[in-house]
Amino acid sequence: SALSSLATNIATCLFVLVLVRLGPRAGLAANLLAAYALWFAAILVLRWVSWTVPLAVLGNIAVFAVCLPLTRQADWGDRPASLLRRWFDLPLRALLVGLVVAGVVTAGDSIGPAATGIAAVFPISLTTLALAVQPRLGGAALSLAMAGALRAMIGFALAMLALHLTVPVTGRWPALGLALAVSLAWSLLVMLWQQRRVRRLARR
C-alpha cells in the first residue's frame, strides 16, 4: 500500500499543477473538475505499471522535476491577506477527510493493498483547501497555496518510501512513526526555507 501511495503521488502532483496553473484563470468548479479529470486519467495509466521502489522513486523525481519549475511563477507578486476561517471550515475538512479514511478502512480488505494505497491518498485535503481559499481570496491565492502544497508533497513521497522500506523490518507502528517524522521534518525545513526567503526579499 505504501509503494502504491508513493506511485499515486505522481498523479497528485499533476492534480496540484492544474490548480496552480488554472487557479487565476478559472472558477473553483472548473479548476477542481480539470484537476480531478487529470488525476483520474493519471491513475488509470499508473495502475497498469508494475511498480518497484526504483521505478516509483524515479517517477516522483520526474514529476517534481516537471511540476516545480511550472509552479515557480506562483511565488511572484504580493502575498494574499491572511485567510479568515469560518467556524465550519475545520469541522468540514475533518468530516471530509474522515469519510475518506473510513471508506478506505472499510473497503481495504476487499479492494487489496494496491488499490488501498491509491484510495488512501485521494486528494481530499487539497480539495478542502481549494474550497476554503478560492471563494474568499481568489484564484491567485489558490495558486500560491497549491504551489506551497507541492513543495510539501516531497516530504510525503519520502515518508511513503520510508514506510515501505521499514515496515517489514520494524513492524507497522514504528514504521508509521518514522514516516510521520520524515514528513514533519520535511515540512519544517520547507517552512524555515520560506521564512528565510521572505526575510531576504524584505531586506531588498
C-alpha positions in Angstrom: 0.0 0.0 0.0 2.8 2.4 0.8 4.5 1.7 -2.5 1.2 2.3 -4.3 0.7 5.6 -2.4 4.2 6.6 -3.5 3.3 5.9 -7.1 0.0 7.7 -6.7 1.8 10.8 -5.5 2.7 11.3 -9.2 -1.0 11.8 -10.0 -1.5 14.1 -7.1 1.4 16.3 -8.2 -0.5 16.7 -11.5 -3.7 17.5 -9.6 -1.8 20.3 -7.8 -0.2 21.5 -11.0 -3.6 22.0 -12.6 -4.8 24.1 -9.7 -1.6 26.2 -9.7 -1.8 27.0 -13.4 -5.6 27.4 -13.7 -6.2 29.0 -10.3 -6.1 32.6 -11.5 -7.8 31.8 -14.8 -10.9 29.9 -14.0 -13.6 29.4 -11.3 -13.5 27.0 -8.5 -15.7 24.4 -10.1 -13.8 24.4 -13.4 -10.5 24.2 -11.5 -11.5 21.2 -9.5 -13.1 19.4 -12.4 -10.0 19.8 -14.5 -7.7 18.7 -11.6 -9.8 15.6 -10.9 -10.0 14.7 -14.6 -6.3 14.7 -14.8 -5.9 12.8 -11.5 -8.2 10.0 -12.5 -6.7 9.8 -16.0 -3.2 9.5 -14.4 -4.5 6.8 -12.0 -5.8 4.8 -14.9 -2.3 4.9 -16.5 -0.4 4.3 -13.3 -2.4 1.2 -12.4 -1.0 -0.5 -15.5 2.5 -0.2 -14.2 4.2 -2.9 -12.1 5.7 -0.6 -9.5 9.1 -1.2 -7.9 10.9 1.1 -5.5 13.4 2.4 -8.0 10.6 3.0 -10.6 8.4 4.8 -8.1 11.3 6.9 -6.9 12.3 7.8 -10.5 8.6 8.6 -11.3 8.4 11.0 -8.4 11.7 12.6 -9.3 10.5 13.1 -12.8 7.1 14.6 -11.9 8.7 17.0 -9.4 11.3 18.0 -11.9 8.5 19.0 -14.3 6.0 20.4 -11.8 8.2 22.5 -9.6 9.5 24.8 -12.4 6.0 25.1 -13.7 4.7 26.3 -10.4 7.5 28.7 -9.5 5.7 31.6 -11.1 3.0 31.3 -8.4 5.5 32.7 -5.9 5.7 36.0 -7.8 3.8 39.1 -6.8 2.2 40.1 -3.5 1.2 37.6 -0.9 -2.6 37.5 -0.2 -4.0 38.7 3.0 -4.4 36.2 5.9 -7.2 33.8 5.4 -10.1 34.3 7.9 -11.6 31.0 8.8 -15.3 30.4 9.0 -16.5 28.4 12.0 -17.3 25.4 9.9 -14.0 25.2 7.9 -12.1 22.9 10.2 -15.1 20.7 11.0 -15.9 20.4 7.3 -12.3 19.5 6.4 -12.2 16.9 9.2 -15.5 15.4 8.1 -14.5 15.0 4.5 -11.1 13.6 5.4 -12.7 11.3 8.0 -15.2 10.0 5.4 -12.3 9.1 3.0 -10.4 7.4 5.8 -13.5 5.5 6.9 -14.2 4.4 3.3 -10.6 3.3 2.8 -10.5 1.3 6.0 -13.9 -0.3 5.3 -13.0 -1.3 1.7 -9.4 -2.1 2.4 -9.8 -5.9 2.7 -12.0 -6.1 -0.4 -10.0 -3.9 -2.8 -6.5 -5.1 -2.0 -3.3 -3.3 -0.9 -2.5 -1.6 -4.2 -6.0 0.0 -4.5 -6.0 0.8 -0.8 -2.7 2.8 -1.3 -4.3 4.7 -4.1 -7.5 5.4 -2.2 -5.6 6.4 0.9 -4.0 9.4 -0.8 -7.1 10.6 -2.7 -6.6 14.4 -2.7 -9.5 15.3 -0.4 -7.3 17.6 1.8 -6.2 19.5 -1.2 -9.8 19.8 -2.3 -11.0 21.2 1.0 -8.1 23.7 0.9 -9.3 24.9 -2.5 -12.8 25.1 -1.2 -11.6 27.3 1.7 -9.2 29.6 -0.3 -10.5 30.4 -3.7 -14.1 31.6 -2.8 -12.7 34.2 -0.4 -9.2 35.1 -1.7 -9.5 34.3 -5.4 -7.7 32.2 -7.9 -4.3 33.8 -7.4 -4.3 32.8 -3.7 -5.3 29.3 -4.6 -2.4 29.1 -7.0 0.0 30.2 -4.2 -1.4 27.8 -1.7 -1.1 24.9 -4.1 2.4 25.8 -5.1 3.3 25.6 -1.4 1.5 22.3 -1.1 3.5 20.8 -4.0 6.8 21.5 -2.2 5.4 19.8 0.9 4.5 16.8 -1.1 8.2 15.9 -1.5 8.1 15.1 2.2 5.0 12.9 1.7 6.9 10.9 -1.0 9.9 10.5 1.3 7.5 9.4 4.1 5.9 6.7 1.9 9.3 5.5 0.8 10.4 5.2 4.4 7.2 3.4 5.4 7.6 0.9 2.5 11.2 0.1 3.4 10.9 -0.1 7.1 7.6 -1.7 7.8 8.8 -5.3 7.0 11.7 -4.8 9.4 10.3 -2.8 12.3 6.6 -3.6 12.1 3.6 -1.3 11.5 3.7 1.2 14.3 7.4 2.1 14.4 7.4 2.4 10.6 4.3 4.7 10.7 6.1 6.8 13.4 9.2 7.1 11.2 7.1 8.1 8.2 5.3 10.8 10.2 8.7 12.1 11.5 10.1 12.2 8.0 7.0 14.1 6.7 7.1 16.6 9.6 10.8 17.2 9.3 10.5 18.0 5.6 7.5 20.4 6.2 9.6 22.1 8.9 12.5 22.5 6.5 10.2 24.0 3.9 8.7 26.4 6.4 12.1 27.6 7.5 13.3 28.0 4.0 10.2 30.1 3.1 10.6 32.3 6.1 14.3 32.9 5.3 13.4 33.7 1.7 10.7 36.2 2.8 13.2 37.9 5.1 15.7 38.1 2.4 13.2 39.7 0.0 12.1 42.1 2.7 15.7 43.4 3.0 15.9 44.3 -0.7 
